[in-house]
């Protein structure tokens, strides 16, 4: 991959154009496109309504987010927060340190300690707090790719 910058003084100051050139449209191009689409939506902080107040949490402090029915459980390095919200909406705002490992679970890779296999070969993610989370085989391929294994 080669990245270059071409100044264009005819563009408005707040506009950036991105052009991707390749021989064919591949899965890698799709990933780059998806990342760029998500780029504007990413914020360092997320806000959660816990019913009594709106709590603000920095993404770098979030270890994992799980969904149970219509409740989100946000585990940070300091506490566990329960809030109402839509999982897909949260996923749109997470940065690239997060990866989905199950239909209702997303983890921050900075808090991933190891991957283990238990029982009949079912993989689990071991977090730095010792919590073990099952990894769906559907999401295992993406996790291994992100980890470079």
C-alpha positions, -999 to 999 in steps of 0.1 A, spaced: 0 0 0 13 35 -9 -2 67 6 5 101 -9 -7 136 -3 -16 160 -32 -23 196 -22 -54 211 -40 -58 248 -34 -91 248 -52 -109 229 -25 -126 246 4 -105 247 36 -127 221 54 -130 196 25 -108 166 20 -111 142 -10 -98 107 -7 -93 86 -38 -84 49 -36 -67 34 -66 -63 -3 -72 -65 -29 -100 -98 -43 -86 -123 -37 -57 -112 -62 -31 -120 -70 5 -91 -49 16 -105 -19 -3 -138 -25 14 -122 -24 48 -105 9 40 -138 23 28 -156 12 59 -129 27 81 -130 60 63 -169 60 65 -166 55 103 -138 80 108 -160 111 114 -182 93 139 -153 83 162 -150 103 193 -126 97 222 -155 97 246 -188 79 247 -219 89 267 -243 65 284 -277 72 300 -279 51 331 -315 63 339 -304 88 366 -277 107 347 -256 107 316 -222 92 322 -192 100 300 -165 74 296 -133 77 276 -129 49 251 -94 41 262 -108 31 296 -135 8 283 -126 -28 286 -157 -44 271 -193 -37 262 -220 -64 265 -257 -64 257 -283 -82 278 -318 -77 263 -321 -39 260 -294 -30 285 -257 -23 278 -231 -33 304 -200 -12 300 -170 -25 319 -142 0 323 -109 -3 341 -126 13 372 -163 3 372 -192 -14 356 -219 8 342 -254 -4 332 -272 18 307 -299 17 280 -289 20 244 -286 3 211 -256 -19 205 -253 -11 168 -252 27 177 -223 21 201 -204 0 175 -206 29 151 -187 52 175 -159 28 187 -124 32 175 -102 5 159 -90 -8 192 -124 -25 196 -135 -57 180 -167 -77 182 -163 -112 195 -199 -122 198 -234 -111 187 -236 -90 219 -200 -85 230 -173 -61 219 -138 -59 236 -110 -34 237 -79 -52 224 -57 -31 248 -73 -51 277 -70 -85 260 -45 -107 280 -47 -139 260 -68 -163 240 -75 -198 253 -93 -229 242 -117 -245 267 -138 -277 267 -144 -289 232 -122 -263 215 -144 -233 222 -122 -202 222 -123 -176 250 -108 -142 254 -91 -136 288 -92 -100 298 -67 -82 320 -92 -83 349 -93 -121 346 -128 -122 330 -132 -149 304 -155 -142 274 -166 -168 248 -156 -160 213 -181 -169 186 -166 -188 158 -183 -163 134 -161 -135 149 -129 -155 155 -115 -151 120 -117 -113 123 -101 -114 158 -72 -135 146 -67 -113 116 -67 -82 137 -41 -98 161 -20 -110 131 -24 -147 138 
